[in-house]
Amino acid sequence: MPTNFTDGRTFPRRGRQPLGQYLWLARVFDKARAARDGTIFDYIYPCPMDQGVFERWGISSRLFGEALKTHDSDEAILAWLDARVSSDAREAANRWLIEEKVENLDRQDAEEVLA
């Protein structure tokens, strides 16, 4: 997936798009790699939504950033996260997103012309 958002027309994957059984993982993975590579444009990593998901997963943005050094594919980061996050924590994060943060998800979709 692209991680260069400097053209203003390329976007991180949707927060609703699951990677494995995790909502938000695809999006935060794209943003984290873009931040690492200096191509994040006007996105923020870690933003409050990233931090809220990390908190519910029981990891930190620093730990996630460390994982990027050796886990650069969707499959690798998914396996890394699965080894650290319980299914209860994963589901708590997913519920938080779709129940409490649905307006944020809707706004991102509309702004990125994905709705």
Summary of the structure (lengths in Angstrom):
residues: 115
radius of gyration: 13.2
end to end distance: 19.3
largest distance: 38.0
contacts: 330
relative contact order: 0.17
helix: 56%
strand: 2%
